[in-house]
Amino acid sequence: MISGVCIIEWGEIIESILPEDYIKISFSTDFEDETIRYLTIESHGKASIPMKDV
């Protein structure tokens, strides 16, 4: 098995052709304060690790 990491900016454009197992990291901006950023981390696929809210 080959393993590695690949980071794709704007990955939602190709989400339908991504491998079954991947981790999606999304960035968003606070509506009231543009200097605040939020990260959302989602794991996808059978081999993904269940993620807890942090």
Secondary structure in CASP SS format (residue, H / E / C, confidence):
PFRMAT SS
TARGET T0000
AUTHOR 0000-0000-0000
METHOD secondary structure of the structure
MODEL  1
M C 1.00
I C 1.00
S C 1.00
G C 1.00
V C 1.00
C C 1.00
I C 1.00
I C 1.00
E C 1.00
W C 1.00
G H 1.00
E H 1.00
I H 1.00
I C 1.00
E H 1.00
S H 1.00
I H 1.00
L C 1.00
P C 1.00
E C 1.00
D C 1.00
Y E 1.00
I E 1.00
K E 1.00
I E 1.00
S E 1.00
F E 1.00
S E 1.00
T E 1.00
D C 1.00
F C 1.00
E C 1.00
D C 1.00
E C 1.00
T C 1.00
I C 1.00
R E 1.00
Y E 1.00
L E 1.00
T E 1.00
I E 1.00
E E 1.00
S E 1.00
H E 1.00
G C 1.00
K C 1.00
A C 1.00
S C 1.00
I C 1.00
P C 1.00
M C 1.00
K C 1.00
D C 1.00
V C 1.00
END
